[in-house]
C-alpha cells in the first residue's frame, strides 16, 4: 500500500482547557496507530492536547446541509424544548 492509497483520517483533539474533542483536521495514514502518531506530530506540536481521537473518514456519516429544514423543522413544534415560557424568580441572576 502506497502513501497515495492510505485512507483519510479525521483528527479530534482535546485541549488542556477543554472537556470536549474538537476537529483539528485530516491526515492520511496506513492504520489507526500511525494516524495517532501523525496527528500528534501535526496538530499538537506545542503540547496543547491531552487526548487525540482519529476516525477513518469513511465511517463518518453526515446530514446534507441542503436538507437541514426537513431535519430540524420537526423540533419547532416541541415547545417544551425551548424554556422561553418559564417565569424565573428575580433572585436568579445568571441563567
Secondary structure, DSSP 4 states (H G I P E B T S, - for coil): --GGGSEEEEEEEEESS-SSEEEEEEEEESSHHHHHHHHHHHH-TTS-EEEEEEEEGGG-----GGGHHHHHGGGGG-GGGSGGGPPPPTT----
